[in-house]
Amino acid sequence: MSWGLLRDVLSGVNKYSTVVGRIWLSVMFIFRVLIYVVAAERVWNDEQKEFTCNSRQVGCENVCFDHFFPVSHARLWALQLILVSTPSLLVVMHVGYREHREKKYKKKLYKDKGNIDGGLWWTYFFSLVFKTGVEFTFLFVLAWMYEGFIIPHLLKCEIKPCPNVVDCFVSRPTEKTIFLYCMVVSSAVCILLNICEMTYLIIKHCRNICEKRSIKQAKRLKCGCDSSELKQAQRKGLRNGTLRSSVSMCTL
Amino acid sequence: MNWGQLHLILGGVNRHSTSIGKIWLSVIFVFRIMILVVAAESVWGDEQSDFVCNTLQPGCKNVCYDQFFPMSHIRLWCLQVIFISTPALLVSLHVAYKQHEEKKCLEKRQGFLKKEEVDALRKQKMRIVGAFWWTYVTSIVFRILFETVFTYMLYFLYGGFQMARLVKCSASPCPNTVDCFISRPTEKTVFIIFMTVVSGVCGLLNVAELFYLLVKACVRQSHRRHHPHHLSRSREHQQNEMNELLSIDAKQKVALELSKTS
């Protein structure tokens, strides 16, 4: 499978991400996609060929393999990586939509098209929520389907046409368990990064709102300079670095 | 997708590395990743299919293979290369942060920057001083740590750096002690020794780079002690510049908000 296409598409997302978003992208490509491609895919390559059951009954191995591995780990991770990467495309599409609007009305509608404010903030936030949801869902599906994060070396199978309870042996269980842990831990790290990014966006948004409010208040004082309100605005201005503005406005 | 993405990231950091760092990067890509991709993977390709045990007992081969090869050498080396390359991310993050700050300062001083000026800023080499020195040294320490840990893991898992031809296995469901034969043991031993030696060389290069940076920092410190006036004058000058920029920034912000609402 060619992951280069995903990498090329997502490299465009980097421009419109926050700092935490860029760290998330690096973790994604280095710790997840790279490890998946160079290591995990190869380990799961011969999973069915080397799955052996202690029976000569024709079809017994096939049926037991299908019962214990309904969807291979490798395929689940490939799906997870694709679904987790695609919400970032929403952000790119929104920026594209802003560019289209500016071209349509032939004037500058946005100070900076890539700035995460207004509608783009909500798109970005929604993409983070969706990513986190997908990560949790896949972790749950993995844990539920395989009853934990350990791959046993021996499975007991009694599905027809196996004549009775037969022992079936999994190929490379220890190596697979190690990679399972690698992928689960990197998934958890990505979830943490998403939560940090959501918190960062919310705090930044609230700070912007507070700054705008304090500036509005200082402007209202321009018309009627009430001394106590002036002091309050001055105090707020000191905090936000707009002190000179409030003083100069009242001296006009 | 292959190792190209890693090469892109590390290539970006290369510009800001010392000469020893650049040699280290070449050794990583030529002697480790290329050898891994071109040679070692074909040698280890049939490791399980050609691992044979002297028994017809189903499952015995699987269990014995899993016991003697909990983690394949190839995967260990791939993980090792990935892990020792990641501290470079710290350096590239720091560089990106500094370049962003410089771009902001320049924009405040002279307004809109042309594309060529932005590109020139990106291509400028950063001096390894101050906070960047600490980031760089931390990345080298982590590299040395990962290198050592992985080499030790390889030694511990396989009881040395040699691949035996025959291993004796008595894990259930093998009926008794069975002889199991490993595929291409001599070729594998040659590659294991080669990769271990290259890993040692990379470790030594990292240690040398660390010493080089420490010595350089000590020389810089002693130079500062002998010429303190030069340093304090330059610090005062920097502080004055920052204060000027901050006051310009505050005035511009307010003027913009006023113009928006009026």
HADDOCK unambig.tbl for C-alpha pairs under 7 A between the chains (distance, minus, plus):
assign (segid A and resid 2 and name CA) (segid B and resid 1 and name CA) 5.76 0.50 0.50
assign (segid A and resid 3 and name CA) (segid B and resid 1 and name CA) 4.92 0.50 0.50
assign (segid A and resid 4 and name CA) (segid B and resid 1 and name CA) 4.74 0.50 0.50
assign (segid A and resid 39 and name CA) (segid B and resid 75 and name CA) 5.71 0.50 0.50
assign (segid A and resid 52 and name CA) (segid B and resid 58 and name CA) 6.43 0.50 0.50
assign (segid A and resid 52 and name CA) (segid B and resid 59 and name CA) 5.84 0.50 0.50
assign (segid A and resid 53 and name CA) (segid B and resid 58 and name CA) 6.49 0.50 0.50
assign (segid A and resid 53 and name CA) (segid B and resid 59 and name CA) 6.82 0.50 0.50
assign (segid A and resid 54 and name CA) (segid B and resid 58 and name CA) 5.18 0.50 0.50
assign (segid A and resid 54 and name CA) (segid B and resid 59 and name CA) 6.87 0.50 0.50
assign (segid A and resid 169 and name CA) (segid B and resid 59 and name CA) 5.35 0.50 0.50
assign (segid A and resid 169 and name CA) (segid B and resid 62 and name CA) 6.65 0.50 0.50
assign (segid A and resid 171 and name CA) (segid B and resid 62 and name CA) 5.79 0.50 0.50
assign (segid A and resid 172 and name CA) (segid B and resid 66 and name CA) 5.32 0.50 0.50
assign (segid A and resid 173 and name CA) (segid B and resid 66 and name CA) 6.78 0.50 0.50
assign (segid A and resid 174 and name CA) (segid B and resid 66 and name CA) 6.57 0.50 0.50
assign (segid A and resid 174 and name CA) (segid B and resid 70 and name CA) 5.34 0.50 0.50
assign (segid A and resid 175 and name CA) (segid B and resid 70 and name CA) 5.50 0.50 0.50
assign (segid A and resid 175 and name CA) (segid B and resid 71 and name CA) 4.96 0.50 0.50
assign (segid A and resid 241 and name CA) (segid B and resid 250 and name CA) 6.02 0.50 0.50
assign (segid A and resid 242 and name CA) (segid B and resid 250 and name CA) 6.22 0.50 0.50
assign (segid A and resid 242 and name CA) (segid B and resid 254 and name CA) 6.48 0.50 0.50
assign (segid A and resid 245 and name CA) (segid B and resid 254 and name CA) 6.21 0.50 0.50
